[in-house]
């Protein structure tokens, strides 16, 4: 099993380090991407990844490295502060590029038109970090992860980490998550 970590946290947050610590402690193979340090351009919805250069985005940016790791991996962990019930802009740009992980044909699933997956389904885990959010924001984040996973025909899970609960509790939550998914 290979994990891909898409880290949209600010530098020095401590949570990112705890996640990497737990992965190393448990000898987990992972690819780690600090999105704030990467050049990921917005998706243009041009369709080139489906028809002109199948599986490859026409925009030359750092997303190619991420998408290659996801294609080879089995699980994607998206670590992000919760912003109005959603992802940070850095993570949103990376997730938008997931389009190139699908084939250029369509299938109908539960009444929705979807692209068949090109590299097999992945487990998608959204880890939302906050200092206290409303039930509506939590529901919105859950739905967002669910819908992104549905588009990739993948299973999903969400975890919320409240920074006010302390690093010891956060480490326990991360450890518990990794036991469940790995």
Kinemage of the C-alpha trace (Angstrom):
@kinemage 1
@onewidth
@group {chain A} dominant
@subgroup {mainchain}
@vectorlist {calphas} color= white
{ca unk a 1} P 0.000 0.000 0.000
{ca unk a 2} L 1.298 3.394 -0.963
{ca unk a 3} L -0.082 6.578 0.537
{ca unk a 4} L -0.063 9.977 -1.120
{ca unk a 5} L -0.237 12.925 1.260
{ca unk a 6} L -1.463 16.240 -0.128
{ca unk a 7} L -0.568 18.728 2.598
{ca unk a 8} L -2.287 22.103 2.327
{ca unk a 9} L -1.300 23.255 5.818
{ca unk a 10} L 0.785 26.324 6.608
{ca unk a 11} L 4.459 25.844 7.429
{ca unk a 12} L 5.250 25.036 11.064
{ca unk a 13} L 1.738 23.815 11.937
{ca unk a 14} L 2.983 20.708 13.804
{ca unk a 15} L 0.197 18.467 12.502
{ca unk a 16} L 2.035 17.734 9.265
{ca unk a 17} L 5.070 16.630 11.257
{ca unk a 18} L 2.928 14.364 13.469
{ca unk a 19} L 1.436 12.711 10.400
{ca unk a 20} L 4.851 12.063 8.837
{ca unk a 21} L 6.173 10.827 12.219
{ca unk a 22} L 3.357 8.293 12.543
{ca unk a 23} L 3.840 7.071 8.972
{ca unk a 24} L 7.570 6.558 9.499
{ca unk a 25} L 7.021 4.932 12.903
{ca unk a 26} L 4.711 2.393 11.253
{ca unk a 27} L 7.028 1.843 8.253
{ca unk a 28} L 4.426 3.094 5.783
{ca unk a 29} L 5.444 3.895 2.238
{ca unk a 30} L 4.270 7.377 1.288
{ca unk a 31} L 4.743 10.242 -1.128
{ca unk a 32} L 4.443 13.635 0.501
{ca unk a 33} L 3.562 16.891 -1.240
{ca unk a 34} L 3.623 20.278 0.489
{ca unk a 35} L 1.216 22.081 -1.789
{ca unk a 36} L 2.197 25.565 -0.593
{ca unk a 37} L 5.657 25.028 -2.126
{ca unk a 38} L 4.366 23.738 -5.452
{ca unk a 39} L 3.367 25.461 -8.659
{ca unk a 40} L -0.086 24.070 -9.425
{ca unk a 41} L -2.051 26.021 -11.988
{ca unk a 42} L -5.854 25.961 -12.023
{ca unk a 43} L -7.554 23.408 -14.263
{ca unk a 44} L -8.688 25.038 -17.526
{ca unk a 45} L -11.282 22.314 -18.222
{ca unk a 46} L -9.834 22.088 -21.718
{ca unk a 47} L -10.271 18.312 -21.954
{ca unk a 48} L -6.737 17.751 -23.241
{ca unk a 49} L -6.066 15.221 -20.463
{ca unk a 50} L -8.858 13.080 -21.856
{ca unk a 51} L -8.403 13.350 -25.604
{ca unk a 52} L -5.206 15.095 -26.729
{ca unk a 53} L -2.707 13.782 -24.169
{ca unk a 54} L -4.668 11.042 -22.347
{ca unk a 55} L -3.892 10.991 -18.647
{ca unk a 56} L -1.629 14.054 -18.800
{ca unk a 57} L -2.600 17.623 -18.135
{ca unk a 58} L -1.664 20.013 -20.950
{ca unk a 59} L -0.603 22.619 -18.395
{ca unk a 60} L 3.034 22.148 -17.415
{ca unk a 61} L 3.100 22.487 -13.660
{ca unk a 62} L 3.919 20.436 -10.561
{ca unk a 63} L 0.606 18.552 -10.627
{ca unk a 64} L 2.193 15.931 -12.915
{ca unk a 65} L 4.309 14.683 -10.022
{ca unk a 66} L 1.260 14.447 -7.736
{ca unk a 67} L -0.890 12.676 -10.313
{ca unk a 68} L 1.860 10.130 -11.031
{ca unk a 69} L 2.101 9.300 -7.334
{ca unk a 70} L -1.681 8.967 -7.056
{ca unk a 71} L -1.764 6.676 -10.116
{ca unk a 72} L 0.769 4.369 -8.420
{ca unk a 73} L -0.716 4.680 -4.942
{ca unk a 74} L -3.721 3.227 -3.212
{ca unk a 75} L -4.717 5.926 -0.720
{ca unk a 76} L -4.820 9.723 -0.889
{ca unk a 77} L -4.810 11.700 2.364
{ca unk a 78} L -5.759 15.341 1.919
{ca unk a 79} L -4.659 17.403 4.926
{ca unk a 80} L -6.200 20.869 4.896
{ca unk a 81} L -7.492 23.632 7.083
{ca unk a 82} L -11.273 23.801 6.723
{ca unk a 83} L -12.168 27.007 4.898
{ca unk a 84} L -15.910 27.799 4.844
{ca unk a 85} L -16.601 24.051 4.822
{ca unk a 86} L -14.114 23.398 2.027
{ca unk a 87} L -10.460 23.000 1.112
{ca unk a 88} L -7.765 25.626 0.836
{ca unk a 89} L -7.199 26.987 -2.660
{ca unk a 90} L -3.924 25.027 -2.969
{ca unk a 91} L -5.688 21.720 -2.345
{ca unk a 92} L -8.644 22.680 -4.542
{ca unk a 93} L -6.304 23.259 -7.513
{ca unk a 94} L -4.690 19.849 -6.965
{ca unk a 95} L -8.045 18.065 -6.640
{ca unk a 96} L -9.322 19.722 -9.819
{ca unk a 97} L -6.439 18.051 -11.669
{ca unk a 98} L -7.789 14.606 -10.638
{ca unk a 99} L -9.773 14.761 -13.891
{ca unk a 100} L -6.762 13.356 -15.727
{ca unk a 101} L -6.982 10.184 -13.592
{ca unk a 102} L -10.104 9.179 -15.534
{ca unk a 103} L -10.606 7.778 -19.017
{ca unk a 104} L -12.113 9.994 -21.746
{ca unk a 105} L -15.231 7.825 -21.952
{ca unk a 106} L -18.287 7.915 -19.699
{ca unk a 107} L -20.280 5.559 -17.512
{ca unk a 108} L -23.512 6.127 -15.629
{ca unk a 109} L -23.375 5.409 -11.903
{ca unk a 110} L -26.301 6.163 -9.608
{ca unk a 111} L -27.720 8.474 -12.265
{ca unk a 112} L -24.478 10.438 -12.639
{ca unk a 113} L -22.238 10.641 -15.687
{ca unk a 114} L -18.665 9.736 -14.630
{ca unk a 115} L -15.341 8.981 -16.246
{ca unk a 116} L -14.150 5.410 -15.620
{ca unk a 117} L -11.005 5.394 -13.495
{ca unk a 118} L -7.770 4.984 -15.414
{ca unk a 119} L -5.593 3.640 -12.574
{ca unk a 120} L -8.021 1.808 -10.301
{ca unk a 121} L -9.993 3.228 -7.418
{ca unk a 122} L -8.244 4.843 -4.484
{ca unk a 123} L -9.234 5.428 -0.887
{ca unk a 124} L -9.741 9.160 -0.350
{ca unk a 125} L -9.319 10.567 3.154
{ca unk a 126} L -10.080 14.193 3.908
{ca unk a 127} L -8.486 15.463 7.103
{ca unk a 128} L -9.978 18.825 8.027
{ca unk a 129} L -8.089 20.916 10.567
{ca unk a 130} L -9.930 23.659 12.449
{ca unk a 131} L -10.156 25.663 15.653
{ca unk a 132} L -13.864 25.058 15.992
{ca unk a 133} L -16.324 24.852 13.120
{ca unk a 134} L -20.093 24.725 12.851
{ca unk a 135} L -22.068 21.577 12.100
{ca unk a 136} L -22.924 23.079 8.700
{ca unk a 137} L -19.240 23.551 7.835
{ca unk a 138} L -18.486 19.996 8.949
{ca unk a 139} L -21.366 18.653 6.832
{ca unk a 140} L -20.178 20.664 3.841
{ca unk a 141} L -16.619 19.324 4.177
{ca unk a 142} L -17.927 15.751 4.478
{ca unk a 143} L -20.037 16.209 1.333
{ca unk a 144} L -17.111 17.703 -0.576
{ca unk a 145} L -14.845 14.748 0.208
{ca unk a 146} L -17.696 12.346 -0.542
{ca unk a 147} L -18.342 13.905 -3.944
{ca unk a 148} L -14.655 14.014 -4.873
{ca unk a 149} L -14.376 10.337 -3.956
{ca unk a 150} L -17.542 9.521 -5.910
{ca unk a 151} L -16.048 11.139 -9.024
{ca unk a 152} L -13.046 8.805 -8.644
{ca unk a 153} L -15.349 5.894 -7.753
{ca unk a 154} L -13.461 5.528 -4.509
{ca unk a 155} L -14.242 4.926 -0.892
{ca unk a 156} L -13.761 7.878 1.414
{ca unk a 157} L -13.445 8.876 5.012
{ca unk a 158} L -13.177 12.203 6.797
{ca unk a 159} L -11.454 13.119 10.018
{ca unk a 160} L -11.612 16.441 11.817
{ca unk a 161} L -8.713 17.627 13.952
{ca unk a 162} L -9.455 20.470 16.342
{ca unk a 163} L -6.257 22.378 17.045
{ca unk a 164} L -7.579 23.478 20.433
{ca unk a 165} L -7.648 19.839 21.624
{ca unk a 166} L -3.843 19.769 21.869
{ca unk a 167} L -1.101 17.963 19.974
{ca unk a 168} L -1.281 14.841 22.110
{ca unk a 169} L -4.928 14.279 21.153
{ca unk a 170} L -4.190 15.126 17.524
{ca unk a 171} L -1.411 12.528 17.449
{ca unk a 172} L -3.809 9.921 18.884
{ca unk a 173} L -6.390 10.767 16.206
{ca unk a 174} L -3.783 10.482 13.447
{ca unk a 175} L -2.499 7.192 14.835
{ca unk a 176} L -6.044 5.815 15.028
{ca unk a 177} L -6.752 6.926 11.445
{ca unk a 178} L -3.643 5.238 10.114
{ca unk a 179} L -4.496 1.994 11.927
{ca unk a 180} L -7.897 2.029 10.257
{ca unk a 181} L -6.791 2.796 6.711
{ca unk a 182} L -3.418 1.089 6.474
